[in-house]
Amino acid sequence: MRLLLVEDEPRVARFIAKGLREHSYAVDLASDGEEAIFHSAVNDYDLIILDIMLPKKDGFEVCRELRTRGSRTPVLMLTARNDVDDRVMGLDSGADDYLSKPFEFKELLARVRALLRRGKELRSAVLQASNLTLNTANHAVSRDGKSISLTAKEYALLEFFLVKKGRLVSREEIARHVWDDNYDPFSNTIDVYVRRLRKKIDEGFDPPLIYTRRGEGYMLTDNAEDDSV
């Protein structure tokens, strides 16, 4: 899933972004409120992690503006201020959850997972297609009872496919959610990763799950009637 991290302290931003990327999330960074509004307007994020104390526009203003524009993207607010009134103001401005600094990184991850499961539609912590299962809590992937080892990006791609199970997804849509702003749209990176993923989860197993529709995109499905793609 693709996240926007809005944090004006470079050291904190690097630490959080590094940890999130190690757990298979694509992360874009913004260092002030206006930059956060711009990023959210041009990109489709699954979650925004938003610090309150920001230059130009604080987190409260950013969150209110996002909601006024109709954005339903989940927002997790971060702040060093632990006052009850601040938490109430954050939630009233449209935030979905609130985490006070300092925090344990594993708690941040747990809150991120919970908000992503909620998202725009409630999702289970365990995603499944045929005899393939993926556990979003511990990133364990198995098929027909056999554990499958994936890189962070392969895992992120498989999770996205499972969330969109049965639906055709374009390369552009994959790039928006699985890669960050550094993705080169003229590269064949997505095709390479899909081939790697198909080799790991389809070769030697039945039925095949990942299908290609030339010029349009990919579909993960366990419905034999969809194999015409």
N, C-alpha and C positions, 0 to 999 in steps of 0.2 A: 504494500500500500504506500501511497505517496503522501508525505507530511510536509507541512510548512512550519518551521520553527522560527518564532519571532523573539529574539533575545539580543539586547544591545551590549552585553558583556562578552567580548570575543572569546575569552577563556572558557566561560560557561557554555557558550554556544558550540564551541568546538568539542567540548566534552560530551554534551548531550547528543550532538549530531553523530559523533563517532560511535557512541553506544547504540544509537538507533540503527545506524547503517550496519553494524555488526549483527543486528537482529533482523536483517533483511528488509528494512524500510528504506525507501528512497526519500531523501530529505533535501528540501530547499531552505535557504536561510534568508531572513530579513532582519535588519538591525534597527529599524524604526517603524513607527506606525504607518506612515505614508507608503513605505516600501511594502509593508504587509498588505495594505489595501490593493496596491498595484499587482502583487503576485497573485493574490486571491481572485483578482478580476480576470487575469489572463491564463491561469492554470486551474485545473480541476483537482482539488485536494480531497483526500479521504479524512483528514484530521488536521486541525491547526493547534499547535502548542504556543500559547501566547503569554508572554511576560506582561505584567501590568506597568511597571516603571519603564516607559519607552520615550525616546525623543520624538518631537513633532506631534505625535498623537499617542496618548497612553492606551493601554490595553482595553480600558472601559470604552473609550471612543471607538477604537477599532472594532470591537465586538458589536457595539450598537450599530455602527455603519454597515457591517456585514449583514446583520439581521434586517436592517431597513432595506437593504438591496435584495432581500429574499434568500440569502444564503442559508442553507440548512446544514452546512458542514459542521461536524462536532468540534467544539472548542474546549481545550483544556487550559485553564489559566494557571500561570506560575507567578508567585510573588514572595518576596522576603517579608512582607507585612502580613502578620497573622491576626489582625484585628477582625472581630466578627463583622463589623460594619463593612469592611472591605470585601469579605467573602460574600455577604449579602448583595453588595453593589455589583460584584462580578457576576453572580448568578442572575441578578435582575437585568443586567445588560445583555444577557443572552448566552453566557457561558454554560457548558454542560457539566463541567466538573472543575475542581479547584484544588491545587496542590501547593502547599507552603514550602519555601526554601528554609533550611536545607532539607533535602529529601534523599531517601535511598533510591538508587536508580531502578532497582527491581520493583519498587512501588510505582514509579513512573511508567515502567513497561506494563505493569498490570492494569493501570488506569487507561493506558493507550489501547491495550487489547480489549478492555471492556467497552470503551467508546466506539472502537471500530466494529465490534460485534453488534452494537446498537445501530450505529450509522443511520442510514435512511431506511433500513429494514433490519429486523432482528435476525441475527445469525447465530448458529451454534458454534461452540468452541472447536468442535470436531467437524471437519468438512469431508465429504465422502462422495465417491463416484464408483459404482460397481464394487470391486474388491480393493479399491485404493482409499486409504484414509490419511488425513493430514490433521495433526493436532496443533492448533494455533498457540496453545500455551507453552508447549515445550519444543515445537517445531519438528516433532517426530513424524516421519512419513513412512508408510509401509504399504505393500501391495500383496494380497493373498498371504498375509502373515509374515512376509519377508521385509525386513527393514531396508530402506533405500536412503543412501547418503547423497545429499544435495548441497551445492554451494549456496551462499546467501542469496544470490540473484536467481538461481534456479528455483529455490524455495519460494521467493517472492513471486516469480512468474507462475508457478504451479498454484499458489494460493489465489492469485488473481483469476486464473482459469477456473478454479473450483467455485469461487464466488460468482462467476459469470457462467456457470455450468449450463450447457444447453443453448447458449447464445453465441452468435458469431461476433468476434471482437476484432477490430481492425488493428493494424500495426500502430496507427496513431493513438488509439485508445490505450493499447498496451504501454506505449512510450509515456503517456500522460500519467499512468498510475504506478508503473514498475520502475521507471527511470526518473532521474531528476533533470535539472536545467542543463546539465553537462552532456546530455544525450545528443548525438549527431544524427539528425533525421535522414541523412544521405548514406548512412552506413548500413550494413547488413547484420548488425548486432542482434536484433530481435530474432531473425531467421536462424542465426547460429545457436542462440540459446534454446529456441524451440526444438531444433534438431537434437541438441544435447539432452534436453528434458525428455523428449520422445524416446530416445535411446534408453534412458534409465527407467522410465515408468511403463513403456509399452513393449519393448523387446523382451520376448520370453514370457509374456503374459497375454491373457485373453479375457475380455475383448480389447481391441485397440481403443484408446480413449481420445487421443488428440488427432484432429483432422484439419486439413488445409483447404481453403477455397482460394484458388489462385487469383491474385490481384485484389482480394477482399480482406483476407485475414485468416483467423484460426477459430476452432471450436473444440472445447473439451466436452464430450458427451458420453453417457453410458447407454444411450438409447439407439439401438441398431437402426431405427428408421431415420436417424439423422446422418448416417454415414455417407449420404450422397454428397456431402460437402467435400 
